[in-house]
Amino acid sequence: MVTDKEFWHGRKKQFGVTVGSSFMLIQLLFLTVLCYLFGSMYRQSTRIHSLKVLGVDYDGGIIGQSVQRAYESLAAPSFPSIEFKDATDGYTDVSDVIEAVRRGDYWGAVYTHAGASNRLADALTGGEAAWTYNSSAAVTYVWNEIRYASVASGSIKGNMETLIAVSRVMYTHINGTAALSTLDQTDQDAISAYLNPIQASSINIKPSPQAAKMVYNTIPMVMAIVMQFFFLMAVNGVASSLQLYSHIPFFQNLVVRGVLSLVYTFVGSLCQSAYFWAFKESWEQPASVFVLVWLCMWLYQYVQFLIFDVATTFIPMSFVPFFMLSWIIANVTSTIAPFELSPGFYRWAYALPAHETWQVLITIWSNGAVNRLYRALPIMFAWIVVMLPCAFFALKWRCRKAAEAAAAEAERKEKEKDEIKKEVGGSLVEKMRGNGATGGPAVDGAGAERNAWTESEYFPSVPTPFENTLRRVFSA
């Protein structure tokens, strides 16, 4: 019986090196990918000024001046940059301002309404102008809620509300004394207009009331990658166990692989589009959006399938999880926040499938707004153009290696069989010579040896399937 000391002899070093290497590699992997992820958001608040907002003053009076003075007091790295334009710069109408935000030229816009200062001045004098005065018709901001929902809600909408609030204070500083001199202090509506001269109204390009919108740019992107990884692991395992790669022609393997990739990603993208649709709550979207999201996710999943098909072929299996985690973090980092809020280094991720898919989804969900299809679709199809030939040669390489392994295994078994026959034949000769030398019953002994040889031929020392059954049949 082997003692513990004998068992561990020669194994301690191997165990320590193997476990220690795994320990260090896993720690380095997580350190690297998490530093990359958190680095994209490091000091993000100091880069809010990279978000551009359009400002247009259609009023040309005190209210317009108040808004501009408010921005001057708020201007900081943690506040969006407002670019004030004149109506003559191509924004002759409010629709031009809204369209600029729809195109994605700006993250938002703020504009003063024409005649707002005059209406406020009339309201301060009391009468009909006072009770009909609407402070919300003084300033309006425009934003797109579905475009990076967390950024749109916090950095754009929240800061625009702050801008309007500070504008009220600035109005008092600029025109408070003059307005008080014209105020009808006996008219409650006039007093209300004086105390609350400016309120914000908003135009939301695509209202999105559902809570799930906050994770649209993260979790679904990851799930699509994980789905391809698990399915390919299952397909490769089944195909290897059934020896499909080594025993059926390459063309048949290619057809099976191609059909599986298209059908699986087709159904997987349908399910993804379905759970977007199932949990949209009161979000208004036409049925065509469901189909467009389906097609977009199908393209994304198919690209991911091809990438993992190639990766799982050439990367050693023990390192495939390392690749999968790194690939997931790289893709989700490219969608977690707009590149305007990340260090410039992260802009390499324009080339990643997840980022371009997210850009397409924004366009679909906001009814054509922030259209980046001119960049996103070529990048996605470029992945397919590159990865399809790679997947073709990966499958060919996989089949060739499997055939070589099968041939080597068959050769090994044939050698073992020949060695067994030689051993059996040699032992028979020795036994027959021994019986002849001792003068034993040659005939009976030879017959016994022949029976023994016959039995050993059918029942070699190596394990044989159905050995007991065969033994009973041939012994009868």
C-alpha positions as CSV (number, residue, x, y, z in Angstrom):
1,M,0.0,0.0,0.0
2,V,1.3,3.4,-1.0
3,T,1.9,5.7,2.0
4,D,1.0,9.4,2.0
5,K,4.7,10.3,1.8
6,E,5.3,8.1,-1.2
7,F,2.2,9.5,-2.9
8,W,3.3,13.1,-2.5
9,H,6.8,12.3,-3.7
10,G,7.3,14.3,-6.9
11,R,3.9,15.8,-6.7
12,K,4.3,18.6,-4.2
13,K,6.4,20.7,-6.6
14,Q,4.0,20.1,-9.5
15,F,1.0,21.0,-7.4
16,G,2.6,24.1,-5.9
17,V,3.7,25.4,-9.3
18,T,0.4,24.7,-11.0
19,V,-1.8,26.2,-8.2
20,G,0.5,29.2,-7.7
21,S,0.5,30.0,-11.4
22,S,-3.3,29.8,-11.5
23,F,-3.5,32.0,-8.4
24,M,-1.3,34.7,-10.0
25,L,-2.8,34.6,-13.4
26,I,-6.4,34.9,-12.1
27,Q,-5.4,37.8,-9.8
28,L,-3.6,39.6,-12.7
29,L,-6.6,39.0,-15.0
30,F,-9.1,40.5,-12.7
31,L,-6.8,43.3,-11.7
32,T,-6.3,44.2,-15.4
33,V,-9.9,44.0,-16.6
34,L,-11.3,45.8,-13.5
35,C,-8.7,48.6,-13.8
36,Y,-9.7,49.0,-17.4
37,L,-13.4,49.1,-16.5
38,F,-13.1,51.5,-13.6
39,G,-10.5,53.6,-15.5
40,S,-13.1,54.5,-18.1
41,M,-15.2,56.1,-15.4
42,Y,-12.4,57.6,-13.3
43,R,-13.1,61.3,-12.5
44,Q,-16.0,61.2,-14.9
45,S,-17.6,64.2,-13.3
46,T,-14.6,66.4,-14.5
47,R,-15.4,65.6,-18.1
48,I,-19.1,66.6,-18.1
49,H,-18.0,69.7,-20.0
50,S,-17.3,67.5,-23.0
51,L,-21.1,67.1,-23.5
52,K,-22.1,69.9,-25.9
53,V,-25.4,71.7,-25.5
54,L,-26.8,74.2,-28.0
55,G,-28.1,77.5,-26.8
56,V,-30.2,79.9,-28.9
57,D,-31.7,83.2,-27.7
58,Y,-34.9,83.9,-29.6
59,D,-35.9,86.5,-27.0
60,G,-33.1,89.0,-27.2
61,G,-34.1,90.6,-23.9
62,I,-33.6,90.3,-20.1
63,I,-34.5,86.6,-20.0
64,G,-32.0,85.7,-22.6
65,Q,-29.3,87.7,-20.8
66,S,-30.3,85.9,-17.5
67,V,-29.8,82.5,-19.1
68,Q,-26.4,83.4,-20.5
69,R,-25.3,85.0,-17.1
70,A,-26.5,81.8,-15.4
71,Y,-24.3,79.6,-17.6
72,E,-21.3,81.9,-17.0
73,S,-21.7,81.4,-13.3
74,L,-22.1,77.6,-13.6
75,A,-19.5,77.0,-16.3
76,A,-17.1,74.3,-14.9
77,P,-15.7,70.9,-15.8
78,S,-18.6,69.3,-14.1
79,F,-21.2,71.2,-16.2
80,P,-22.1,70.7,-19.9
81,S,-20.7,73.2,-22.3
82,I,-23.3,75.4,-23.8
83,E,-22.6,76.8,-27.3
84,F,-24.7,79.9,-27.8
85,K,-25.8,80.5,-31.4
86,D,-27.8,83.2,-33.1
87,A,-30.9,82.5,-35.1
88,T,-28.9,83.5,-38.2
89,D,-26.5,80.6,-37.7
90,G,-29.1,78.2,-39.2
91,Y,-31.5,78.1,-36.3
92,T,-34.2,80.3,-37.5
93,D,-36.9,78.2,-36.0
94,V,-37.4,76.1,-32.9
95,S,-37.7,73.0,-35.1
96,D,-34.1,73.6,-36.2
97,V,-32.9,73.4,-32.6
98,I,-34.9,70.2,-32.0
99,E,-33.5,68.7,-35.1
100,A,-29.9,69.5,-34.1
101,V,-30.5,67.4,-30.9
102,R,-32.2,64.7,-32.9
103,R,-29.2,64.4,-35.3
104,G,-27.0,64.0,-32.3
105,D,-25.0,67.1,-33.0
106,Y,-25.6,68.1,-29.4
107,W,-26.6,66.2,-26.3
108,G,-29.3,68.8,-25.5
109,A,-30.4,72.3,-26.3
110,V,-31.8,75.3,-24.4
111,Y,-33.6,78.3,-26.0
112,T,-35.5,81.3,-24.9
113,H,-38.9,81.9,-26.5
114,A,-39.4,85.0,-28.7
115,G,-41.0,87.9,-26.8
116,A,-40.6,86.2,-23.4
117,S,-39.1,89.3,-21.8
118,N,-41.9,91.6,-23.1
119,R,-44.6,89.2,-21.8
120,L,-43.0,89.2,-18.4
121,A,-42.7,93.0,-18.4
122,D,-46.4,93.3,-19.3
123,A,-47.3,90.7,-16.6
124,L,-45.6,92.8,-13.9
125,T,-48.0,95.7,-14.6
126,G,-51.0,93.5,-13.7
127,G,-54.3,93.0,-15.4
128,E,-55.0,90.4,-18.1
129,A,-51.3,90.0,-19.0
130,A,-50.6,89.0,-15.4
131,W,-53.1,86.2,-15.0
132,T,-52.4,84.8,-18.4
133,Y,-48.6,84.9,-17.9
134,N,-47.0,81.4,-18.2
135,S,-43.5,81.3,-16.7
136,S,-42.9,77.9,-18.4
137,A,-43.1,79.6,-21.8
138,A,-40.0,81.6,-21.1
139,V,-37.2,78.9,-21.5
140,T,-37.3,75.4,-22.9
141,Y,-34.6,72.7,-23.0
142,V,-34.4,69.7,-25.3
143,W,-33.0,66.3,-24.5
144,N,-33.1,62.6,-25.6
145,E,-33.9,60.3,-22.7
146,I,-33.0,57.0,-24.4
147,R,-29.5,58.2,-25.4
148,Y,-27.5,56.8,-22.5
149,A,-30.4,57.1,-20.0
150,S,-28.2,57.7,-16.9
151,V,-26.2,60.4,-18.6
152,A,-29.3,62.0,-20.2
153,S,-31.2,62.1,-16.9
154,G,-28.4,63.2,-14.7
155,S,-25.9,65.2,-16.7
156,I,-28.3,66.8,-19.2
157,K,-31.8,67.1,-17.7
158,G,-30.5,67.7,-14.2
159,N,-28.1,70.4,-15.2
160,M,-30.6,72.1,-17.5
161,E,-33.0,72.3,-14.5
162,T,-30.2,73.8,-12.5
163,L,-29.5,76.4,-15.3
164,I,-33.1,77.5,-15.3
165,A,-33.1,77.8,-11.5
166,V,-30.0,80.0,-11.5
167,S,-31.5,82.0,-14.4
168,R,-34.3,83.2,-12.0
169,V,-31.7,84.4,-9.6
170,M,-29.8,86.2,-12.3
171,Y,-33.0,87.9,-13.5
172,T,-33.4,89.3,-10.1
173,H,-29.8,90.6,-10.0
174,I,-30.1,92.1,-13.5
175,N,-33.6,93.5,-13.5
176,G,-34.9,93.1,-10.0
177,T,-34.9,96.7,-9.0
178,A,-36.3,98.0,-12.4
179,A,-39.0,95.3,-12.3
180,L,-40.0,96.2,-8.8
181,S,-40.6,99.8,-9.8
182,T,-43.2,98.7,-12.4
183,L,-44.8,96.0,-10.3
184,D,-48.5,96.3,-9.5
185,Q,-48.2,95.3,-5.8
186,T,-52.0,95.1,-5.5
187,D,-52.2,92.3,-8.2
188,Q,-51.5,88.8,-6.9
189,D,-50.9,87.5,-10.4
190,A,-48.3,90.3,-11.0
191,I,-46.6,89.5,-7.7
192,S,-46.5,85.8,-8.6
193,A,-44.9,86.6,-12.0
194,Y,-42.3,88.8,-10.2
195,L,-41.4,86.1,-7.7
196,N,-41.4,83.3,-10.3
197,P,-40.5,84.8,-13.6
198,I,-38.8,81.9,-15.3
199,Q,-39.8,78.2,-15.3
200,A,-38.4,75.4,-17.4
201,S,-40.4,73.4,-19.9
202,S,-38.8,70.5,-21.8
203,I,-39.0,68.6,-25.0
204,N,-38.0,65.0,-24.8
205,I,-37.0,63.5,-28.1
206,K,-37.9,60.0,-26.9
207,P,-39.6,59.6,-23.5
208,S,-38.7,56.4,-21.9
209,P,-40.6,55.8,-18.7
210,Q,-39.5,52.1,-18.2
211,A,-37.0,51.5,-15.4
212,A,-35.1,48.9,-17.4
213,K,-33.7,51.5,-19.7
214,M,-30.9,52.1,-17.2
215,V,-29.3,48.7,-18.0
216,Y,-30.0,48.5,-21.8
217,N,-26.5,49.5,-22.6
218,T,-24.8,47.0,-20.3
219,I,-26.5,43.7,-19.3
220,P,-28.0,42.8,-22.7
221,M,-24.6,43.4,-24.3
222,V,-23.0,40.9,-21.9
223,M,-25.8,38.3,-22.1
224,A,-25.5,38.1,-25.9
225,I,-21.8,37.2,-25.5
226,V,-22.3,34.7,-22.8
227,M,-25.0,32.9,-24.8
228,Q,-22.6,32.3,-27.7
229,F,-19.8,31.1,-25.4
230,F,-22.0,28.5,-23.6
231,F,-23.6,27.2,-26.8
232,L,-20.2,26.8,-28.6
233,M,-18.8,24.9,-25.6
234,A,-21.8,22.5,-25.8
235,V,-21.5,22.1,-29.6
236,N,-17.8,21.5,-29.5
237,G,-18.1,19.0,-26.6
238,V,-20.9,17.0,-28.4
239,A,-19.1,17.0,-31.7
240,S,-15.9,15.8,-30.2
241,S,-17.5,13.1,-28.2
242,L,-19.3,11.8,-31.3
243,Q,-16.1,12.2,-33.3
244,L,-17.9,14.3,-35.9
245,Y,-14.8,16.3,-36.7
246,S,-12.7,13.2,-37.6
247,H,-15.2,10.9,-39.2
248,I,-17.5,13.0,-41.4
249,P,-16.4,15.1,-44.4
250,F,-15.3,18.7,-43.8
251,F,-18.1,20.0,-46.0
252,Q,-20.7,18.3,-43.8
253,N,-19.1,19.8,-40.7
254,L,-19.1,23.2,-42.5
255,V,-22.8,23.0,-43.3
256,V,-23.8,21.8,-39.8
257,R,-21.7,24.6,-38.3
258,G,-23.1,27.3,-40.6
259,V,-26.8,26.2,-40.0
260,L,-26.3,26.1,-36.3
261,S,-24.7,29.5,-36.2
262,L,-27.5,31.1,-38.2
263,V,-30.4,29.3,-36.4
264,Y,-29.1,29.7,-32.9
265,T,-28.3,33.4,-33.2
266,F,-31.6,34.0,-35.0
267,V,-33.6,32.4,-32.1
268,G,-31.3,34.0,-29.5
269,S,-31.8,37.5,-30.9
270,L,-35.6,36.9,-31.1
271,C,-35.6,36.1,-27.4
272,Q,-33.5,39.2,-26.6
273,S,-35.9,41.4,-28.6
274,A,-38.8,39.7,-26.8
275,Y,-37.6,40.5,-23.3
276,F,-37.0,44.1,-24.3
277,W,-40.6,44.2,-25.5
278,A,-42.0,42.3,-22.6
279,F,-40.6,44.7,-20.0
280,K,-41.1,48.0,-21.9
281,E,-44.0,48.9,-19.5
282,S,-45.8,52.0,-20.9
283,W,-43.0,52.8,-23.4
284,E,-44.6,53.6,-26.7
285,Q,-43.0,51.8,-29.6
286,P,-44.4,50.6,-32.9
287,A,-44.3,46.9,-33.8
288,S,-41.6,47.7,-36.5
289,V,-39.2,48.5,-33.7
290,F,-39.4,44.9,-32.4
291,V,-38.4,43.6,-35.8
292,L,-35.5,46.1,-36.2
293,V,-34.2,45.4,-32.7
294,W,-34.4,41.7,-33.6
295,L,-32.3,42.1,-36.7
296,C,-29.8,44.3,-34.9
297,M,-29.3,41.8,-32.1
298,W,-29.1,39.0,-34.7
299,L,-26.2,40.7,-36.4
300,Y,-24.5,41.3,-33.0
301,Q,-24.9,37.8,-31.9
302,Y,-23.7,36.3,-35.2
303,V,-20.5,38.4,-35.0
304,Q,-20.0,37.2,-31.4
305,F,-20.6,33.6,-32.5
306,L,-17.9,33.8,-35.2
307,I,-15.4,35.4,-32.8
308,F,-15.9,32.7,-30.2
309,D,-15.8,30.0,-32.8
310,V,-12.4,31.1,-33.8
311,A,-11.2,31.8,-30.3
312,T,-12.2,28.4,-28.9
313,T,-10.3,26.7,-31.8
314,F,-6.9,28.3,-31.3
315,I,-6.8,29.4,-27.7
316,P,-6.0,26.5,-25.3
317,M,-9.1,25.5,-23.3
318,S,-7.6,26.4,-20.0
319,F,-7.2,30.0,-21.2
320,V,-10.6,30.4,-22.9
321,P,-12.3,31.7,-19.7
322,F,-9.5,34.4,-19.6
323,F,-10.4,35.5,-23.1
324,M,-14.1,35.4,-22.4
325,L,-13.9,37.6,-19.3
326,S,-11.5,40.1,-21.1
327,W,-13.7,40.3,-24.1
328,I,-16.9,40.9,-22.1
329,I,-15.3,43.7,-20.0
330,A,-13.9,45.3,-23.2
331,N,-17.3,45.3,-24.8
332,V,-19.3,46.4,-21.9
333,T,-16.8,49.2,-21.1
334,S,-17.4,50.5,-24.6
335,T,-21.2,50.9,-23.9
336,I,-21.3,51.8,-20.2
337,A,-20.8,55.5,-20.9
338,P,-20.3,57.8,-23.9
339,F,-16.7,58.3,-25.0
340,E,-17.0,62.0,-24.3
341,L,-16.9,61.1,-20.6
342,S,-13.9,58.7,-20.8
343,P,-10.2,59.3,-21.4
344,G,-9.3,59.5,-25.0
345,F,-7.5,56.1,-24.9
346,Y,-10.9,54.3,-24.8
347,R,-12.0,55.5,-28.2
348,W,-10.3,52.5,-29.7
349,A,-13.5,50.7,-28.7
350,Y,-15.3,52.3,-31.6
351,A,-14.2,49.1,-33.4
352,L,-15.9,46.8,-30.9
353,P,-19.2,45.1,-31.9
354,A,-21.0,46.0,-28.6
355,H,-20.5,49.8,-29.0
356,E,-21.7,49.9,-32.6
357,T,-24.7,47.7,-31.8
358,W,-25.6,50.1,-29.0
359,Q,-25.4,53.0,-31.4
360,V,-27.8,51.3,-33.8
361,L,-30.2,50.5,-30.9
362,I,-30.3,54.2,-29.9
363,T,-31.2,55.1,-33.4
364,I,-34.0,52.5,-33.6
365,W,-35.5,53.3,-30.2
366,S,-35.5,57.0,-30.8
367,N,-37.2,56.7,-34.2
368,G,-34.1,57.6,-36.2
369,A,-32.5,60.1,-33.9
370,V,-28.7,60.2,-33.3
371,N,-28.2,58.3,-36.6
372,R,-24.8,56.7,-36.6
373,L,-25.6,53.9,-39.1
374,Y,-23.0,55.3,-41.5
375,R,-20.3,54.1,-39.1
376,A,-21.9,51.3,-37.1
377,L,-23.1,49.0,-39.9
378,P,-19.8,49.1,-41.9
379,I,-17.9,48.2,-38.7
380,M,-20.3,45.3,-37.9
381,F,-20.1,43.9,-41.4
382,A,-16.3,44.3,-41.4
383,W,-16.3,41.9,-38.4
384,I,-18.2,39.4,-40.5
385,V,-16.0,39.8,-43.5
386,V,-12.9,39.2,-41.4
387,M,-14.3,36.5,-39.1
388,L,-16.1,34.3,-41.6
389,P,-12.9,33.2,-43.4
390,C,-11.2,32.8,-40.0
391,A,-14.0,30.6,-38.9
392,F,-13.8,28.6,-42.1
393,F,-10.1,27.9,-41.6
394,A,-10.6,27.3,-37.8
395,L,-13.1,24.5,-38.6
396,K,-10.7,23.1,-41.2
397,W,-7.9,23.1,-38.7
398,R,-10.1,21.6,-36.0
399,C,-11.2,18.7,-38.4
400,R,-7.6,18.1,-39.5
401,K,-6.3,17.9,-35.9
402,A,-9.2,15.6,-34.9
403,A,-8.4,13.3,-37.9
404,E,-4.8,13.2,-36.9
405,A,-5.7,12.4,-33.3
406,A,-8.0,9.7,-34.5
407,A,-5.4,8.2,-36.8
408,A,-2.8,8.3,-34.0
409,E,-5.2,6.6,-31.6
410,A,-6.0,3.9,-34.2
411,E,-2.3,3.3,-34.8
412,R,-1.7,3.0,-31.1
413,K,-4.4,0.5,-30.7
414,E,-3.1,-1.5,-33.6
415,K,0.4,-1.6,-32.1
416,E,-1.0,-2.8,-28.8
417,K,-2.9,-5.5,-30.6
418,D,0.2,-6.7,-32.4
419,E,2.2,-6.7,-29.2
420,I,-0.4,-8.7,-27.4
421,K,-0.4,-11.3,-30.3
422,K,3.4,-11.5,-30.2
423,E,3.3,-12.1,-26.4
424,V,0.6,-14.8,-26.7
425,G,2.5,-16.5,-29.5
426,G,5.8,-16.5,-27.7
427,S,4.3,-17.9,-24.5
428,L,2.7,-20.8,-26.5
429,V,6.0,-21.7,-28.1
430,E,7.8,-21.7,-24.7
431,K,5.1,-23.9,-23.2
432,M,5.1,-26.4,-26.0
433,R,8.9,-26.7,-25.8
434,G,8.7,-27.2,-22.0
435,N,6.1,-30.0,-22.4
436,G,8.3,-31.8,-25.0
437,A,11.4,-31.7,-22.8
438,T,9.6,-33.2,-19.7
439,G,8.1,-36.0,-21.7
440,G,4.6,-34.9,-21.0
441,P,1.6,-35.8,-23.1
442,A,2.4,-33.9,-26.2
443,V,-0.8,-34.4,-28.0
444,D,-3.1,-33.6,-25.0
445,G,-0.8,-30.7,-24.0
446,A,-0.7,-29.3,-27.5
447,G,-4.5,-29.5,-27.6
448,A,-4.8,-27.7,-24.4
449,E,-2.3,-25.0,-25.5
450,R,-4.3,-24.6,-28.8
451,N,-7.5,-24.2,-26.7
452,A,-5.7,-21.7,-24.5
453,W,-4.3,-19.8,-27.5
454,T,-7.8,-19.7,-29.1
455,E,-9.3,-18.4,-25.9
456,S,-6.6,-15.8,-25.5
457,E,-7.1,-14.7,-29.1
458,Y,-10.7,-14.0,-28.4
459,F,-10.1,-12.6,-24.9
460,P,-6.9,-10.6,-24.8
461,S,-5.6,-9.0,-21.6
462,V,-6.9,-5.6,-22.6
463,P,-10.5,-4.8,-21.7
464,T,-13.0,-5.8,-24.4
465,P,-16.5,-4.6,-24.7
466,F,-19.1,-7.3,-23.8
467,E,-16.3,-9.5,-22.7
468,N,-18.4,-11.8,-20.5
469,T,-21.0,-12.3,-23.3
470,L,-18.3,-13.1,-25.9
471,R,-16.6,-15.6,-23.5
472,R,-19.8,-17.5,-23.0
473,V,-20.6,-17.6,-26.8
474,F,-17.1,-18.8,-27.9
475,S,-16.7,-21.2,-25.0
476,A,-19.9,-23.1,-25.8
